[in-house]
Every structure is written in structure tokens, then in C-alpha cells.
Amino acid sequence: MNGTVTIDDVWAVLRENALQQKETDRQMQETKKLIQETAQQMRETDRRMQETNLEFKQLRKLVGNIGNRLGEFVEAMVKPACFRLFQGNDIQIHIIHHRLSSTIPGAAMEVDVLAESQQAVVAIEVKSKIDKEDIDRHIYRLQRFKKAFPRYADCTVYGAVATMVLDNNLKQLAIDHGLFVIVPSGDTVVLA
């Protein structure tokens, strides 16, 4: 070992570099193949997610439609019952309005069912299941009712909620706020 580099040494280094380059090329090809496979898997995952999102939207719409249908069912039970429901409270209902709307600025609203007597009206919020926010919104609606419907300015305005499902705490909350609570009983509805 005298420190001289021979031609054989150079060829040995070049052969080693060529082997290393081949190994690097092989690893790069494997990496490229893995990247392509990953990209394909990501495209497939994206496609499946889009399908799932579409199915979820369709399911949400279907559930919403069922909820709306249940609300319509409750309305169908409440409307004819209004004539007898409020008699015990000295409110003689003569007219029932369905989905009464006002577009008066600052008081625009819709009332699901409005039961009308000569001196009073009962604005009824109908839901398949009532929650606290529904009760709060209805109380706010009642505060603006006479502005929205000036025709009833001389009437006493009562509020009611009608539902198929109502827990005792919400029922008490509604009653504490002066609302009538209408719930199913057998094949009709009653005041809770």
C-alpha cells in the first residue's frame, strides 16, 4: 500500500458506483410504484367518501321528511281537537287556521295552527318532538304576534305547543311560560 491508485482500483470504484446506482434506481422504481398505488388508493377513498356523503345527504333528507310527516300527523290530530281542547279554559274556538303567515317587516312569522275564538286566539307550535329552542322561539313569536297579525290586536293571545314526544322537564318549562301543552292520548290529543 504505497498510496498509488491503479487502474484496477478505479474500475473497482466505478463497478461499485454502478451497482449502487442500480440499487438506487430499483428503490426509486419501488417508491414510484408505491406512490402510484397510494395515489390510486386515495382516489378510491375519495370516490367512496363522495358516495358516502351522497348517501348521508339522502338519508338526512329522508329522516327530515319523516320528521315533517310526523309533524303533519300531529297537526292533523291537533286541528280538529282544538274545538274541544280549550273549552275547559273558557276559550270557545270557532275557526282554525293552518300555517298562517305574516310578512310584516320586523314581525314576519308563520304559525303552524291558529285557533280563533271571538275574544282570543291560540297560536300553536307543532313539532314531532319539541326541544327547549322550539319553546323559546315560540315564546318570542308570541311576543311579536299582534304586530305580525294586527287583525288580532284586541284579542287575548295564548300560546301552545303540540308534540308527540315531550319530556317532563320541557313540559314543565312550557307550562311555566304560560303555554298550553298538547300531547297524544289514545287516538286523540289532550292538554297536559
Rosetta constraint file for C-alpha pairs under 8 A:
AtomPair CA 5 CA 9 HARMONIC 6.09 0.50
AtomPair CA 5 CA 10 HARMONIC 7.28 0.50
AtomPair CA 6 CA 10 HARMONIC 6.59 0.50
AtomPair CA 7 CA 11 HARMONIC 6.22 0.50
AtomPair CA 8 CA 12 HARMONIC 6.07 0.50
AtomPair CA 9 CA 13 HARMONIC 6.29 0.50
AtomPair CA 10 CA 14 HARMONIC 6.18 0.50
AtomPair CA 11 CA 15 HARMONIC 6.03 0.50
AtomPair CA 12 CA 16 HARMONIC 6.14 0.50
AtomPair CA 13 CA 17 HARMONIC 6.09 0.50
AtomPair CA 14 CA 18 HARMONIC 6.07 0.50
AtomPair CA 15 CA 19 HARMONIC 6.23 0.50
AtomPair CA 16 CA 20 HARMONIC 6.17 0.50
AtomPair CA 17 CA 21 HARMONIC 5.98 0.50
AtomPair CA 18 CA 22 HARMONIC 6.17 0.50
AtomPair CA 19 CA 23 HARMONIC 6.26 0.50
AtomPair CA 20 CA 24 HARMONIC 6.07 0.50
AtomPair CA 21 CA 25 HARMONIC 6.01 0.50
AtomPair CA 22 CA 26 HARMONIC 6.10 0.50
AtomPair CA 23 CA 27 HARMONIC 6.15 0.50
AtomPair CA 24 CA 28 HARMONIC 6.06 0.50
AtomPair CA 25 CA 29 HARMONIC 6.15 0.50
AtomPair CA 26 CA 30 HARMONIC 6.29 0.50
AtomPair CA 27 CA 31 HARMONIC 6.09 0.50
AtomPair CA 28 CA 32 HARMONIC 5.99 0.50
AtomPair CA 29 CA 33 HARMONIC 6.08 0.50
AtomPair CA 30 CA 34 HARMONIC 6.14 0.50
AtomPair CA 31 CA 35 HARMONIC 6.10 0.50
AtomPair CA 32 CA 36 HARMONIC 6.19 0.50
AtomPair CA 33 CA 37 HARMONIC 6.14 0.50
AtomPair CA 34 CA 38 HARMONIC 5.98 0.50
AtomPair CA 35 CA 39 HARMONIC 6.02 0.50
AtomPair CA 36 CA 40 HARMONIC 6.17 0.50
AtomPair CA 37 CA 41 HARMONIC 6.13 0.50
AtomPair CA 38 CA 42 HARMONIC 6.04 0.50
AtomPair CA 39 CA 43 HARMONIC 6.18 0.50
AtomPair CA 40 CA 44 HARMONIC 6.19 0.50
AtomPair CA 41 CA 45 HARMONIC 6.02 0.50
AtomPair CA 42 CA 46 HARMONIC 6.01 0.50
AtomPair CA 43 CA 47 HARMONIC 6.14 0.50
AtomPair CA 44 CA 48 HARMONIC 6.18 0.50
AtomPair CA 45 CA 49 HARMONIC 6.06 0.50
AtomPair CA 46 CA 50 HARMONIC 6.17 0.50
AtomPair CA 47 CA 51 HARMONIC 6.30 0.50
AtomPair CA 48 CA 52 HARMONIC 6.06 0.50
AtomPair CA 49 CA 53 HARMONIC 6.00 0.50
AtomPair CA 50 CA 54 HARMONIC 6.17 0.50
AtomPair CA 51 CA 55 HARMONIC 6.17 0.50
AtomPair CA 52 CA 56 HARMONIC 5.97 0.50
AtomPair CA 53 CA 57 HARMONIC 6.11 0.50
AtomPair CA 54 CA 58 HARMONIC 6.20 0.50
AtomPair CA 55 CA 59 HARMONIC 6.07 0.50
AtomPair CA 56 CA 60 HARMONIC 6.01 0.50
AtomPair CA 57 CA 61 HARMONIC 6.12 0.50
AtomPair CA 58 CA 62 HARMONIC 6.14 0.50
AtomPair CA 59 CA 63 HARMONIC 6.09 0.50
AtomPair CA 60 CA 64 HARMONIC 6.02 0.50
AtomPair CA 61 CA 65 HARMONIC 6.07 0.50
AtomPair CA 62 CA 66 HARMONIC 6.24 0.50
AtomPair CA 63 CA 67 HARMONIC 6.19 0.50
AtomPair CA 64 CA 68 HARMONIC 6.11 0.50
AtomPair CA 65 CA 69 HARMONIC 6.03 0.50
AtomPair CA 66 CA 70 HARMONIC 6.14 0.50
AtomPair CA 67 CA 71 HARMONIC 6.20 0.50
AtomPair CA 67 CA 128 HARMONIC 6.36 0.50
AtomPair CA 68 CA 72 HARMONIC 6.15 0.50
AtomPair CA 68 CA 128 HARMONIC 7.65 0.50
AtomPair CA 69 CA 73 HARMONIC 6.10 0.50
AtomPair CA 70 CA 74 HARMONIC 6.25 0.50
AtomPair CA 70 CA 127 HARMONIC 7.78 0.50
AtomPair CA 70 CA 128 HARMONIC 5.40 0.50
AtomPair CA 71 CA 75 HARMONIC 6.17 0.50
AtomPair CA 71 CA 126 HARMONIC 6.30 0.50
AtomPair CA 71 CA 127 HARMONIC 4.96 0.50
AtomPair CA 71 CA 128 HARMONIC 4.64 0.50
AtomPair CA 71 CA 163 HARMONIC 7.73 0.50
AtomPair CA 72 CA 76 HARMONIC 6.09 0.50
AtomPair CA 73 CA 77 HARMONIC 6.37 0.50
AtomPair CA 74 CA 78 HARMONIC 6.06 0.50
AtomPair CA 74 CA 126 HARMONIC 6.85 0.50
AtomPair CA 74 CA 127 HARMONIC 7.30 0.50
AtomPair CA 74 CA 128 HARMONIC 6.78 0.50
AtomPair CA 74 CA 162 HARMONIC 7.22 0.50
AtomPair CA 74 CA 163 HARMONIC 6.58 0.50
AtomPair CA 74 CA 164 HARMONIC 6.85 0.50
AtomPair CA 75 CA 79 HARMONIC 5.96 0.50
AtomPair CA 75 CA 112 HARMONIC 7.82 0.50
AtomPair CA 75 CA 113 HARMONIC 7.43 0.50
AtomPair CA 75 CA 126 HARMONIC 6.33 0.50
AtomPair CA 75 CA 162 HARMONIC 7.99 0.50
AtomPair CA 76 CA 80 HARMONIC 7.32 0.50
AtomPair CA 77 CA 81 HARMONIC 6.60 0.50
AtomPair CA 77 CA 188 HARMONIC 6.32 0.50
AtomPair CA 77 CA 189 HARMONIC 6.68 0.50
AtomPair CA 78 CA 82 HARMONIC 6.11 0.50
AtomPair CA 78 CA 162 HARMONIC 7.39 0.50
AtomPair CA 78 CA 182 HARMONIC 7.85 0.50
AtomPair CA 78 CA 188 HARMONIC 7.99 0.50
AtomPair CA 78 CA 189 HARMONIC 6.57 0.50
AtomPair CA 79 CA 83 HARMONIC 7.99 0.50
AtomPair CA 79 CA 96 HARMONIC 6.72 0.50
AtomPair CA 79 CA 113 HARMONIC 7.02 0.50
AtomPair CA 81 CA 85 HARMONIC 5.88 0.50
AtomPair CA 81 CA 188 HARMONIC 7.40 0.50
AtomPair CA 81 CA 189 HARMONIC 6.83 0.50
AtomPair CA 82 CA 86 HARMONIC 6.50 0.50
AtomPair CA 82 CA 93 HARMONIC 6.83 0.50
AtomPair CA 82 CA 96 HARMONIC 7.79 0.50
AtomPair CA 82 CA 115 HARMONIC 6.62 0.50
AtomPair CA 83 CA 87 HARMONIC 7.31 0.50
AtomPair CA 83 CA 92 HARMONIC 7.01 0.50
AtomPair CA 83 CA 93 HARMONIC 5.13 0.50
AtomPair CA 83 CA 94 HARMONIC 6.96 0.50
AtomPair CA 84 CA 93 HARMONIC 7.82 0.50
AtomPair CA 85 CA 190 HARMONIC 6.61 0.50
AtomPair CA 85 CA 191 HARMONIC 6.78 0.50
AtomPair CA 86 CA 90 HARMONIC 6.66 0.50
AtomPair CA 86 CA 91 HARMONIC 5.28 0.50
AtomPair CA 86 CA 92 HARMONIC 6.79 0.50
AtomPair CA 86 CA 93 HARMONIC 7.28 0.50
AtomPair CA 87 CA 91 HARMONIC 5.20 0.50
AtomPair CA 87 CA 92 HARMONIC 5.56 0.50
AtomPair CA 87 CA 93 HARMONIC 7.67 0.50
AtomPair CA 91 CA 117 HARMONIC 6.59 0.50
AtomPair CA 91 CA 120 HARMONIC 7.00 0.50
AtomPair CA 92 CA 117 HARMONIC 5.51 0.50
AtomPair CA 92 CA 118 HARMONIC 7.85 0.50
AtomPair CA 93 CA 115 HARMONIC 6.07 0.50
AtomPair CA 93 CA 116 HARMONIC 5.31 0.50
AtomPair CA 93 CA 117 HARMONIC 4.45 0.50
AtomPair CA 93 CA 118 HARMONIC 7.93 0.50
AtomPair CA 94 CA 115 HARMONIC 7.57 0.50
AtomPair CA 94 CA 116 HARMONIC 5.96 0.50
AtomPair CA 94 CA 117 HARMONIC 5.28 0.50
AtomPair CA 94 CA 118 HARMONIC 7.73 0.50
AtomPair CA 95 CA 115 HARMONIC 6.02 0.50
AtomPair CA 95 CA 116 HARMONIC 5.07 0.50
AtomPair CA 95 CA 117 HARMONIC 6.72 0.50
AtomPair CA 96 CA 113 HARMONIC 6.98 0.50
AtomPair CA 96 CA 114 HARMONIC 5.73 0.50
AtomPair CA 96 CA 115 HARMONIC 4.66 0.50
AtomPair CA 96 CA 116 HARMONIC 6.15 0.50
AtomPair CA 97 CA 113 HARMONIC 5.67 0.50
AtomPair CA 97 CA 114 HARMONIC 4.95 0.50
AtomPair CA 97 CA 115 HARMONIC 6.44 0.50
AtomPair CA 97 CA 116 HARMONIC 7.87 0.50
AtomPair CA 98 CA 111 HARMONIC 7.64 0.50
AtomPair CA 98 CA 112 HARMONIC 5.89 0.50
AtomPair CA 98 CA 113 HARMONIC 4.76 0.50
AtomPair CA 98 CA 114 HARMONIC 6.51 0.50
AtomPair CA 99 CA 110 HARMONIC 6.17 0.50
AtomPair CA 99 CA 111 HARMONIC 5.38 0.50
AtomPair CA 99 CA 112 HARMONIC 4.43 0.50
AtomPair CA 99 CA 113 HARMONIC 5.82 0.50
AtomPair CA 99 CA 114 HARMONIC 7.77 0.50
AtomPair CA 100 CA 110 HARMONIC 5.57 0.50
AtomPair CA 100 CA 111 HARMONIC 5.16 0.50
AtomPair CA 100 CA 112 HARMONIC 6.61 0.50
AtomPair CA 100 CA 113 HARMONIC 7.07 0.50
AtomPair CA 100 CA 114 HARMONIC 7.07 0.50
AtomPair CA 101 CA 108 HARMONIC 7.48 0.50
AtomPair CA 101 CA 109 HARMONIC 5.79 0.50
AtomPair CA 101 CA 110 HARMONIC 4.28 0.50
AtomPair CA 101 CA 111 HARMONIC 6.38 0.50
AtomPair CA 102 CA 107 HARMONIC 7.33 0.50
AtomPair CA 102 CA 108 HARMONIC 5.04 0.50
AtomPair CA 102 CA 109 HARMONIC 5.38 0.50
AtomPair CA 102 CA 110 HARMONIC 6.39 0.50
AtomPair CA 102 CA 148 HARMONIC 5.69 0.50
AtomPair CA 102 CA 149 HARMONIC 6.79 0.50
AtomPair CA 103 CA 107 HARMONIC 7.06 0.50
AtomPair CA 103 CA 108 HARMONIC 4.36 0.50
AtomPair CA 103 CA 109 HARMONIC 6.76 0.50
AtomPair CA 103 CA 148 HARMONIC 7.42 0.50
AtomPair CA 104 CA 108 HARMONIC 5.12 0.50
AtomPair CA 104 CA 147 HARMONIC 7.85 0.50
AtomPair CA 104 CA 148 HARMONIC 5.78 0.50
AtomPair CA 107 CA 144 HARMONIC 5.91 0.50
AtomPair CA 107 CA 145 HARMONIC 7.36 0.50
AtomPair CA 107 CA 147 HARMONIC 6.21 0.50
AtomPair CA 107 CA 148 HARMONIC 4.87 0.50
AtomPair CA 108 CA 148 HARMONIC 6.19 0.50
AtomPair CA 109 CA 141 HARMONIC 7.23 0.50
AtomPair CA 109 CA 148 HARMONIC 7.14 0.50
AtomPair CA 111 CA 123 HARMONIC 6.30 0.50
AtomPair CA 111 CA 124 HARMONIC 6.67 0.50
AtomPair CA 111 CA 125 HARMONIC 6.57 0.50
AtomPair CA 112 CA 123 HARMONIC 7.61 0.50
AtomPair CA 112 CA 124 HARMONIC 6.09 0.50
AtomPair CA 112 CA 125 HARMONIC 5.53 0.50
AtomPair CA 112 CA 126 HARMONIC 6.14 0.50
AtomPair CA 113 CA 123 HARMONIC 6.17 0.50
AtomPair CA 113 CA 124 HARMONIC 5.08 0.50
AtomPair CA 113 CA 125 HARMONIC 6.84 0.50
AtomPair CA 113 CA 126 HARMONIC 7.53 0.50
AtomPair CA 114 CA 121 HARMONIC 6.66 0.50
AtomPair CA 114 CA 122 HARMONIC 5.65 0.50
AtomPair CA 114 CA 123 HARMONIC 4.71 0.50
AtomPair CA 114 CA 124 HARMONIC 6.02 0.50
AtomPair CA 115 CA 121 HARMONIC 5.53 0.50
AtomPair CA 115 CA 122 HARMONIC 5.02 0.50
AtomPair CA 115 CA 123 HARMONIC 6.60 0.50
AtomPair CA 115 CA 124 HARMONIC 7.75 0.50
AtomPair CA 116 CA 120 HARMONIC 6.16 0.50
AtomPair CA 116 CA 121 HARMONIC 4.43 0.50
AtomPair CA 116 CA 122 HARMONIC 6.49 0.50
AtomPair CA 117 CA 121 HARMONIC 6.05 0.50
AtomPair CA 118 CA 155 HARMONIC 7.76 0.50
AtomPair CA 119 CA 154 HARMONIC 7.51 0.50
AtomPair CA 119 CA 155 HARMONIC 4.98 0.50
AtomPair CA 119 CA 156 HARMONIC 6.34 0.50
AtomPair CA 120 CA 155 HARMONIC 4.70 0.50
AtomPair CA 120 CA 156 HARMONIC 4.49 0.50
AtomPair CA 120 CA 157 HARMONIC 5.80 0.50
AtomPair CA 120 CA 158 HARMONIC 7.42 0.50
AtomPair CA 121 CA 152 HARMONIC 7.79 0.50
AtomPair CA 121 CA 155 HARMONIC 6.67 0.50
AtomPair CA 121 CA 156 HARMONIC 6.37 0.50
AtomPair CA 121 CA 157 HARMONIC 5.11 0.50
AtomPair CA 121 CA 158 HARMONIC 6.12 0.50
AtomPair CA 122 CA 157 HARMONIC 5.97 0.50
AtomPair CA 122 CA 158 HARMONIC 4.58 0.50
AtomPair CA 122 CA 159 HARMONIC 5.32 0.50
AtomPair CA 122 CA 160 HARMONIC 6.68 0.50
AtomPair CA 123 CA 142 HARMONIC 7.55 0.50
AtomPair CA 123 CA 157 HARMONIC 7.34 0.50
AtomPair CA 123 CA 158 HARMONIC 6.27 0.50
AtomPair CA 123 CA 159 HARMONIC 4.91 0.50
AtomPair CA 123 CA 160 HARMONIC 6.13 0.50
AtomPair CA 124 CA 159 HARMONIC 5.90 0.50
AtomPair CA 124 CA 160 HARMONIC 4.58 0.50
AtomPair CA 124 CA 161 HARMONIC 5.38 0.50
AtomPair CA 124 CA 162 HARMONIC 6.79 0.50
AtomPair CA 125 CA 138 HARMONIC 6.73 0.50
AtomPair CA 125 CA 159 HARMONIC 7.96 0.50
AtomPair CA 125 CA 160 HARMONIC 6.30 0.50
AtomPair CA 125 CA 161 HARMONIC 4.76 0.50
AtomPair CA 125 CA 162 HARMONIC 6.16 0.50
AtomPair CA 126 CA 161 HARMONIC 5.91 0.50
AtomPair CA 126 CA 162 HARMONIC 4.75 0.50
AtomPair CA 126 CA 163 HARMONIC 5.95 0.50
AtomPair CA 127 CA 161 HARMONIC 7.85 0.50
AtomPair CA 127 CA 162 HARMONIC 6.40 0.50
AtomPair CA 127 CA 163 HARMONIC 5.12 0.50
AtomPair CA 127 CA 164 HARMONIC 7.43 0.50
AtomPair CA 128 CA 163 HARMONIC 5.08 0.50
AtomPair CA 128 CA 164 HARMONIC 5.16 0.50
AtomPair CA 128 CA 165 HARMONIC 6.47 0.50
AtomPair CA 129 CA 163 HARMONIC 5.55 0.50
AtomPair CA 129 CA 164 HARMONIC 5.98 0.50
AtomPair CA 129 CA 165 HARMONIC 4.82 0.50
AtomPair CA 129 CA 166 HARMONIC 6.38 0.50
AtomPair CA 130 CA 134 HARMONIC 5.99 0.50
AtomPair CA 130 CA 135 HARMONIC 7.25 0.50
AtomPair CA 130 CA 161 HARMONIC 7.90 0.50
AtomPair CA 130 CA 163 HARMONIC 6.22 0.50
AtomPair CA 130 CA 165 HARMONIC 6.88 0.50
AtomPair CA 130 CA 166 HARMONIC 6.21 0.50
AtomPair CA 131 CA 135 HARMONIC 6.61 0.50
AtomPair CA 131 CA 166 HARMONIC 7.88 0.50
AtomPair CA 131 CA 170 HARMONIC 7.09 0.50
AtomPair CA 132 CA 136 HARMONIC 6.19 0.50
AtomPair CA 132 CA 170 HARMONIC 6.64 0.50
AtomPair CA 133 CA 137 HARMONIC 6.01 0.50
AtomPair CA 134 CA 138 HARMONIC 6.14 0.50
AtomPair CA 135 CA 139 HARMONIC 6.24 0.50
AtomPair CA 135 CA 161 HARMONIC 7.57 0.50
AtomPair CA 135 CA 174 HARMONIC 6.58 0.50
AtomPair CA 136 CA 140 HARMONIC 6.29 0.50
AtomPair CA 137 CA 141 HARMONIC 6.06 0.50
AtomPair CA 138 CA 142 HARMONIC 6.13 0.50
AtomPair CA 138 CA 159 HARMONIC 7.75 0.50
AtomPair CA 139 CA 143 HARMONIC 6.44 0.50
AtomPair CA 139 CA 159 HARMONIC 7.60 0.50
AtomPair CA 139 CA 177 HARMONIC 7.80 0.50
AtomPair CA 140 CA 144 HARMONIC 6.76 0.50
AtomPair CA 141 CA 145 HARMONIC 5.99 0.50
AtomPair CA 142 CA 146 HARMONIC 7.97 0.50
AtomPair CA 142 CA 157 HARMONIC 7.54 0.50
AtomPair CA 142 CA 158 HARMONIC 7.83 0.50
AtomPair CA 142 CA 159 HARMONIC 6.79 0.50
AtomPair CA 144 CA 148 HARMONIC 6.24 0.50
AtomPair CA 145 CA 149 HARMONIC 6.00 0.50
AtomPair CA 145 CA 157 HARMONIC 7.95 0.50
AtomPair CA 146 CA 150 HARMONIC 5.17 0.50
AtomPair CA 146 CA 151 HARMONIC 7.69 0.50
AtomPair CA 146 CA 152 HARMONIC 6.10 0.50
AtomPair CA 146 CA 153 HARMONIC 5.35 0.50
AtomPair CA 147 CA 153 HARMONIC 7.84 0.50
AtomPair CA 149 CA 153 HARMONIC 7.41 0.50
AtomPair CA 158 CA 178 HARMONIC 7.98 0.50
AtomPair CA 158 CA 179 HARMONIC 7.04 0.50
AtomPair CA 158 CA 180 HARMONIC 7.92 0.50
AtomPair CA 159 CA 178 HARMONIC 7.36 0.50
AtomPair CA 159 CA 179 HARMONIC 4.98 0.50
AtomPair CA 159 CA 180 HARMONIC 6.27 0.50
AtomPair CA 160 CA 179 HARMONIC 4.81 0.50
AtomPair CA 160 CA 180 HARMONIC 4.28 0.50
AtomPair CA 160 CA 181 HARMONIC 5.61 0.50
AtomPair CA 160 CA 182 HARMONIC 7.10 0.50
AtomPair CA 161 CA 174 HARMONIC 7.80 0.50
AtomPair CA 161 CA 179 HARMONIC 6.91 0.50
AtomPair CA 161 CA 180 HARMONIC 6.38 0.50
AtomPair CA 161 CA 181 HARMONIC 5.15 0.50
AtomPair CA 161 CA 182 HARMONIC 6.03 0.50
AtomPair CA 162 CA 181 HARMONIC 6.02 0.50
AtomPair CA 162 CA 182 HARMONIC 4.43 0.50
AtomPair CA 162 CA 183 HARMONIC 5.93 0.50
AtomPair CA 163 CA 182 HARMONIC 6.55 0.50
AtomPair CA 163 CA 183 HARMONIC 5.64 0.50
AtomPair CA 163 CA 184 HARMONIC 7.55 0.50
AtomPair CA 164 CA 183 HARMONIC 6.00 0.50
AtomPair CA 164 CA 184 HARMONIC 6.10 0.50
AtomPair CA 165 CA 183 HARMONIC 7.73 0.50
AtomPair CA 166 CA 170 HARMONIC 6.47 0.50
AtomPair CA 166 CA 171 HARMONIC 6.34 0.50
AtomPair CA 166 CA 183 HARMONIC 7.97 0.50
AtomPair CA 167 CA 171 HARMONIC 6.22 0.50
AtomPair CA 168 CA 172 HARMONIC 6.07 0.50
AtomPair CA 169 CA 173 HARMONIC 6.13 0.50
AtomPair CA 170 CA 174 HARMONIC 6.10 0.50
AtomPair CA 171 CA 175 HARMONIC 6.24 0.50
AtomPair CA 171 CA 181 HARMONIC 6.85 0.50
AtomPair CA 171 CA 192 HARMONIC 7.97 0.50
AtomPair CA 172 CA 176 HARMONIC 5.90 0.50
AtomPair CA 173 CA 177 HARMONIC 6.33 0.50
AtomPair CA 174 CA 178 HARMONIC 6.57 0.50
AtomPair CA 174 CA 179 HARMONIC 5.30 0.50
AtomPair CA 174 CA 180 HARMONIC 7.34 0.50
AtomPair CA 174 CA 181 HARMONIC 7.00 0.50
AtomPair CA 175 CA 179 HARMONIC 5.05 0.50
AtomPair CA 175 CA 180 HARMONIC 6.33 0.50
AtomPair CA 175 CA 181 HARMONIC 6.94 0.50
AtomPair CA 180 CA 191 HARMONIC 6.67 0.50
AtomPair CA 180 CA 192 HARMONIC 7.59 0.50
AtomPair CA 181 CA 191 HARMONIC 5.47 0.50
AtomPair CA 181 CA 192 HARMONIC 5.38 0.50
AtomPair CA 182 CA 189 HARMONIC 6.36 0.50
AtomPair CA 182 CA 190 HARMONIC 5.51 0.50
AtomPair CA 182 CA 191 HARMONIC 4.58 0.50
AtomPair CA 182 CA 192 HARMONIC 5.92 0.50
AtomPair CA 183 CA 189 HARMONIC 5.36 0.50
AtomPair CA 183 CA 190 HARMONIC 5.62 0.50
AtomPair CA 183 CA 191 HARMONIC 6.38 0.50
AtomPair CA 183 CA 192 HARMONIC 6.33 0.50
AtomPair CA 184 CA 188 HARMONIC 5.87 0.50
AtomPair CA 184 CA 189 HARMONIC 4.18 0.50
AtomPair CA 184 CA 190 HARMONIC 6.28 0.50
AtomPair CA 185 CA 189 HARMONIC 5.11 0.50
AtomPair CA 185 CA 190 HARMONIC 6.21 0.50
